[in-house]
Amino acid sequence: MHNTPQGRPRLEGYDLIGDVHGCGATLVTLLEKMGYEQRGGVYRHPRRKVIFLGDLIDRGPRIRLSVTIARRMVEEGEAHIVMGNHEYNALAYSYPGPAGSGKRWLREHTPRNNRLIRETLEQYYDYTNEWEDTLAWFKTIPLCLEIDGIRVVHACWDETLISRLKQRHPNACMDDAFLEESTDASTEAFSILDRLTRGANIPLPGDVEIHSGDGFTRRSFRAHFWSKDPLVWGDVVFQPDNLPGDLEARLLEPGERQRLSYYGSDQPPLFIGHYWCEGVPSLPTHNIACLDYSAVKYGRLVAYRWSGEQTLNADRFVWVRVPREESLLSG
């Protein structure tokens, strides 16, 4: 742990919190359960700090509250945060396309994209200045974080891509040029942004589809990045939806293997969100914890209380079940 300001007890560790998705009241409950108290409009703990794993916005009923809590904690030095794909989506959705590109917006306003951000825009509808200020804050959020011996990223830690990001932006934050570049799938910025905030996705064959619990139809599945020598799709699939038919036994093709990142068992502890796990929180490996347990789908808002250990311990998970009135609004 690093030194703390004079007069404040030494920092004991970090409480890493998974995807909030607008479940602001549940976030308050979780913080209070972990001993945080609101003082001066900011949740504080005498000996610990929070790290948010991104995806504060979209879907839930108290998006503005979620953002306000996290932002105030970050700005007061009580928390850190990394960018989620939903914060990135909001930026690209809200910024105009470059002159001469033929694109009105960096992220087109298609029916699917409109639906993803619908609740956020509705809840900020009467707070236009606040929304503009929130977007400006999103741009200051780093894509990844290394601090006191741990690593944090929303979806996937890819050492090669992170090195390239830090060569361009040592603080791991985007600027306008990087944001614009990242919406062109042929660019390095796209590869970095896509892998760090969305992870690896493997396309499904033909017209096969997955009808997800969040109401979306997908033509790919989310793959994890800690299987050293994966052979079949079932070795890397990482989502609550089952692969249709016998696709778990389908052999990984060379091109699909190349899509995957790998995070070895000898690497520092890593914390991720993004993958809407279900059930009681558990560890996929001794050095990786996923903290997204589908809060917005009647699931759990989950934290991991890290206090310096190199081998993670499932007993350090803390969670609050999300009440039905604060769960998924979109169908």
C-alpha positions as CSV (number, residue, x, y, z in Angstrom):
1,M,0.0,0.0,0.0
2,H,1.2,3.5,-0.7
3,N,1.6,6.2,2.0
4,T,-1.4,8.2,2.9
5,P,-1.7,11.9,3.8
6,Q,-0.6,12.9,7.2
7,G,-3.3,12.4,9.8
8,R,-5.1,9.7,7.9
9,P,-4.6,6.0,8.9
10,R,-2.5,3.9,6.6
11,L,-4.4,2.5,3.6
12,E,-5.4,-1.1,4.2
13,G,-6.6,-2.0,0.8
14,Y,-9.1,-1.5,-2.0
15,D,-12.7,-2.4,-2.4
16,L,-13.3,-3.2,-6.1
17,I,-16.9,-2.8,-7.3
18,G,-18.4,-4.4,-10.4
19,D,-20.8,-3.0,-13.0
20,V,-23.4,-0.8,-11.2
21,H,-25.6,-0.1,-14.3
22,G,-27.7,2.5,-12.6
23,C,-28.5,0.5,-9.4
24,G,-27.6,3.6,-7.3
25,A,-29.6,2.7,-4.2
26,T,-28.0,-0.8,-4.1
27,L,-24.5,0.9,-4.5
28,V,-25.3,2.9,-1.4
29,T,-26.3,-0.3,0.5
30,L,-23.1,-2.0,-0.6
31,L,-20.8,0.9,0.4
32,E,-22.5,1.2,3.8
33,K,-22.2,-2.6,4.3
34,M,-18.4,-2.2,3.8
35,G,-18.2,0.6,6.3
36,Y,-18.3,3.6,4.1
37,E,-20.0,6.7,5.5
38,Q,-21.2,9.8,3.6
39,R,-19.4,12.9,4.8
40,G,-19.5,16.2,2.9
41,G,-21.5,14.5,0.2
42,V,-18.9,11.9,-0.4
43,Y,-18.7,8.2,0.7
44,R,-15.5,7.7,2.7
45,H,-13.8,4.9,4.6
46,P,-11.1,5.7,7.2
47,R,-8.7,3.0,5.9
48,R,-9.8,1.9,2.4
49,K,-10.6,3.2,-1.1
50,V,-12.9,2.0,-3.8
51,I,-12.0,1.1,-7.4
52,F,-15.0,1.1,-9.8
53,L,-14.8,-1.3,-12.8
54,G,-16.8,0.8,-15.1
55,D,-20.4,0.6,-16.6
56,L,-22.0,2.9,-14.1
57,I,-24.6,3.9,-16.6
58,D,-27.5,2.4,-18.7
59,R,-30.4,0.1,-17.9
60,G,-31.0,0.7,-14.2
61,P,-33.4,3.2,-12.6
62,R,-30.9,5.4,-10.7
63,I,-28.1,6.2,-13.2
64,R,-27.5,9.8,-12.1
65,L,-27.1,8.7,-8.5
66,S,-24.6,6.0,-9.5
67,V,-22.5,8.5,-11.5
68,T,-22.7,11.1,-8.8
69,I,-21.6,8.8,-6.0
70,A,-18.6,7.4,-8.1
71,R,-17.6,10.8,-9.5
72,R,-17.6,12.5,-6.2
73,M,-15.5,9.7,-4.6
74,V,-13.0,9.8,-7.5
75,E,-12.7,13.6,-7.4
76,E,-12.2,13.6,-3.6
77,G,-9.5,10.9,-3.8
78,E,-11.7,8.2,-2.2
79,A,-11.9,6.1,-5.3
80,H,-10.4,5.2,-8.7
81,I,-12.3,4.1,-11.8
82,V,-11.7,2.5,-15.2
83,M,-13.7,2.9,-18.3
84,G,-16.5,0.5,-19.1
85,N,-17.8,-0.1,-22.6
86,H,-21.0,1.7,-21.7
87,E,-19.2,4.9,-20.8
88,Y,-17.3,4.6,-24.1
89,N,-20.5,3.9,-26.0
90,A,-22.0,7.1,-24.5
91,L,-19.1,9.2,-25.6
92,A,-19.1,7.8,-29.1
93,Y,-22.9,8.1,-29.3
94,S,-22.8,11.8,-28.2
95,Y,-19.8,13.0,-30.3
96,P,-20.3,14.1,-34.0
97,G,-18.6,12.2,-36.7
98,P,-15.6,13.8,-38.4
99,A,-16.1,16.3,-41.2
100,G,-16.4,14.6,-44.5
101,S,-16.9,11.1,-43.1
102,G,-20.6,10.9,-43.9
103,K,-21.3,9.9,-40.3
104,R,-23.5,12.2,-38.2
105,W,-22.2,10.6,-35.0
106,L,-19.1,8.5,-34.0
107,R,-21.5,5.8,-32.9
108,E,-24.5,5.6,-35.2
109,H,-28.0,6.1,-33.7
110,T,-29.3,2.7,-34.8
111,P,-32.3,1.2,-33.0
112,R,-30.0,-1.2,-31.1
113,N,-27.7,1.6,-30.0
114,N,-30.6,3.8,-29.1
115,R,-32.0,1.1,-26.9
116,L,-28.7,0.5,-25.1
117,I,-28.5,4.2,-24.0
118,R,-32.3,4.9,-23.7
119,E,-32.6,4.9,-19.9
120,T,-29.5,7.0,-19.4
121,L,-30.7,9.7,-21.8
122,E,-34.2,9.6,-20.3
123,Q,-32.8,10.1,-16.8
124,Y,-30.7,13.0,-17.8
125,Y,-33.4,14.5,-20.1
126,D,-34.1,17.4,-17.7
127,Y,-30.4,17.8,-16.8
128,T,-28.7,18.6,-20.1
129,N,-25.8,20.6,-18.5
130,E,-25.2,17.8,-16.1
131,W,-25.1,15.2,-18.9
132,E,-22.6,17.3,-20.9
133,D,-20.5,17.6,-17.8
134,T,-20.7,13.9,-17.2
135,L,-19.6,13.1,-20.7
136,A,-16.6,15.4,-20.2
137,W,-15.8,13.5,-17.0
138,F,-16.1,10.2,-18.8
139,K,-13.3,11.3,-21.1
140,T,-10.9,11.6,-18.1
141,I,-11.4,8.0,-17.1
142,P,-8.5,5.7,-17.8
143,L,-8.9,2.5,-19.8
144,C,-6.9,0.4,-17.3
145,L,-5.1,0.8,-14.0
146,E,-2.1,-0.6,-12.3
147,I,-1.9,0.3,-8.6
148,D,-0.2,-1.1,-5.5
149,G,0.4,-4.6,-7.1
150,I,-3.0,-5.1,-8.8
151,R,-4.4,-4.6,-12.3
152,V,-7.8,-3.4,-13.2
153,V,-9.6,-3.3,-16.6
154,H,-13.2,-3.5,-17.5
155,A,-13.1,-6.6,-19.8
156,C,-9.7,-8.0,-20.8
157,W,-6.0,-7.3,-19.9
158,D,-3.9,-7.6,-23.0
159,E,-0.4,-6.7,-22.2
160,T,0.6,-5.9,-25.8
161,L,-2.3,-3.6,-26.5
162,I,-1.9,-1.9,-23.1
163,S,1.8,-1.2,-23.8
164,R,0.8,0.4,-27.1
165,L,-1.9,2.5,-25.4
166,K,0.6,3.7,-22.8
167,Q,3.1,4.6,-25.5
168,R,0.5,6.9,-26.9
169,H,-1.1,8.0,-23.7
170,P,0.9,7.3,-20.6
171,N,-2.1,8.0,-18.4
172,A,-4.1,5.4,-20.3
173,C,-6.8,8.0,-21.0
174,M,-8.3,8.8,-24.4
175,D,-8.2,12.2,-26.1
176,D,-10.5,13.4,-28.9
177,A,-8.3,12.1,-31.6
178,F,-8.1,8.6,-30.0
179,L,-11.9,8.5,-29.4
180,E,-12.5,9.4,-33.1
181,E,-9.9,6.8,-34.3
182,S,-11.4,4.1,-32.1
183,T,-14.6,4.1,-34.0
184,D,-12.8,2.9,-37.2
185,A,-12.4,-0.9,-37.0
186,S,-9.2,-0.8,-39.1
187,T,-7.2,1.2,-36.5
188,E,-5.0,0.4,-33.5
189,A,-7.2,2.6,-31.3
190,F,-10.2,0.4,-32.1
191,S,-8.2,-2.8,-31.3
192,I,-7.1,-1.3,-28.0
193,L,-10.5,0.0,-27.0
194,D,-12.4,-3.0,-28.2
195,R,-10.3,-5.5,-26.4
196,L,-9.9,-3.6,-23.1
197,T,-13.6,-2.7,-22.7
198,R,-15.4,-5.5,-24.6
199,G,-13.0,-8.5,-24.5
200,A,-12.7,-11.1,-27.2
201,N,-15.8,-12.2,-29.0
202,I,-16.0,-15.2,-31.3
203,P,-18.6,-15.2,-34.1
204,L,-21.2,-17.9,-34.2
205,P,-21.6,-19.9,-37.4
206,G,-24.2,-19.2,-40.0
207,D,-27.5,-18.0,-38.7
208,V,-27.0,-19.3,-35.2
209,E,-28.0,-16.8,-32.5
210,I,-27.9,-16.4,-28.7
211,H,-31.0,-14.9,-27.2
212,S,-29.6,-13.3,-24.0
213,G,-31.2,-12.7,-20.7
214,D,-30.8,-9.0,-21.2
215,G,-33.2,-9.1,-24.2
216,F,-30.6,-8.8,-26.9
217,T,-29.9,-11.2,-29.7
218,R,-26.2,-11.9,-30.3
219,R,-24.3,-13.6,-33.1
220,S,-21.1,-14.1,-31.1
221,F,-20.1,-15.2,-27.7
222,R,-17.8,-13.7,-25.1
223,A,-14.5,-15.6,-24.6
224,H,-12.2,-15.4,-21.6
225,F,-8.5,-15.0,-21.6
226,W,-7.0,-17.3,-19.0
227,S,-7.0,-20.7,-20.7
228,K,-3.4,-21.5,-21.6
229,D,-4.0,-24.1,-24.4
230,P,-7.7,-24.0,-25.3
231,L,-8.9,-26.6,-27.7
232,V,-12.7,-26.2,-28.0
233,W,-15.1,-23.3,-27.7
234,G,-16.2,-24.6,-24.3
235,D,-12.7,-24.0,-23.0
236,V,-13.1,-20.2,-23.4
237,V,-16.8,-19.4,-23.3
238,F,-17.5,-16.9,-20.5
239,Q,-21.1,-15.9,-20.2
240,P,-24.3,-17.2,-18.5
241,D,-26.0,-18.1,-21.8
242,N,-25.3,-21.6,-23.0
243,L,-23.9,-22.1,-26.5
244,P,-26.6,-23.6,-28.7
245,G,-26.5,-27.3,-29.6
246,D,-23.1,-29.0,-29.4
247,L,-21.0,-25.8,-30.1
248,E,-19.1,-26.1,-26.8
249,A,-17.3,-29.1,-28.4
250,R,-16.5,-27.2,-31.6
251,L,-12.7,-27.0,-32.2
252,L,-11.1,-23.6,-32.0
253,E,-9.8,-22.7,-35.4
254,P,-6.4,-21.0,-35.8
255,G,-8.0,-17.7,-36.6
256,E,-10.2,-17.9,-33.5
257,R,-7.2,-18.7,-31.3
258,Q,-5.5,-15.5,-32.6
259,R,-8.5,-13.5,-31.4
260,L,-7.8,-14.5,-27.8
261,S,-5.6,-12.8,-25.3
262,Y,-3.9,-14.8,-22.5
263,Y,-3.3,-13.8,-18.9
264,G,-0.9,-16.2,-17.1
265,S,-1.2,-17.6,-13.6
266,D,2.1,-15.9,-12.7
267,Q,0.7,-12.4,-13.4
268,P,-0.4,-9.9,-10.7
269,P,-4.0,-10.1,-9.3
270,L,-6.4,-8.8,-12.0
271,F,-10.0,-7.5,-11.5
272,I,-12.5,-7.3,-14.3
273,G,-16.3,-6.7,-14.8
274,H,-18.3,-6.9,-18.0
275,Y,-19.3,-10.6,-18.2
276,W,-22.6,-10.7,-16.3
277,C,-21.9,-13.8,-14.3
278,E,-24.6,-15.4,-12.2
279,G,-24.9,-17.2,-8.9
280,V,-22.6,-16.9,-5.9
281,P,-19.4,-15.1,-6.7
282,S,-16.4,-17.3,-7.3
283,L,-12.9,-17.0,-8.7
284,P,-12.2,-18.3,-12.2
285,T,-8.5,-18.5,-11.3
286,H,-6.3,-17.7,-8.3
287,N,-5.3,-14.4,-9.7
288,I,-8.4,-13.1,-11.5
289,A,-11.7,-12.0,-10.1
290,C,-14.8,-11.0,-12.2
291,L,-17.1,-8.7,-10.3
292,D,-20.0,-8.3,-12.7
293,Y,-22.8,-10.5,-11.3
294,S,-25.7,-9.1,-13.3
295,A,-26.8,-6.5,-10.8
296,V,-29.3,-5.1,-13.2
297,K,-30.8,-8.5,-13.9
298,Y,-32.1,-9.3,-10.4
299,G,-28.5,-10.3,-9.5
300,R,-25.9,-9.1,-7.1
301,L,-23.8,-6.0,-6.9
302,V,-20.4,-7.4,-6.0
303,A,-17.2,-6.1,-4.4
304,Y,-13.9,-7.7,-3.7
305,R,-12.1,-6.5,-0.6
306,W,-8.4,-6.7,-1.5
307,S,-5.9,-6.2,1.3
308,G,-2.6,-7.0,-0.4
309,E,-2.9,-10.8,-1.0
310,Q,-1.4,-12.2,-4.2
311,T,-3.6,-15.3,-4.2
312,L,-7.2,-14.1,-4.3
313,N,-9.7,-15.6,-1.8
314,A,-13.4,-16.1,-2.6
315,D,-14.1,-15.3,1.1
316,R,-13.3,-11.7,0.3
317,F,-16.3,-11.2,-1.9
318,V,-19.0,-8.9,-0.5
319,W,-22.4,-8.5,-2.2
320,V,-25.9,-7.1,-2.0
321,R,-28.8,-8.6,-3.8
322,V,-30.5,-6.1,-6.1
323,P,-34.2,-5.7,-5.2
324,R,-36.6,-6.2,-8.1
325,E,-37.6,-2.5,-8.1
326,E,-34.0,-1.5,-9.0
327,S,-33.4,-4.1,-11.6
328,L,-33.5,-4.2,-15.4
329,L,-35.9,-1.6,-16.9
330,S,-35.3,-2.5,-20.6
331,G,-37.0,-5.5,-21.9
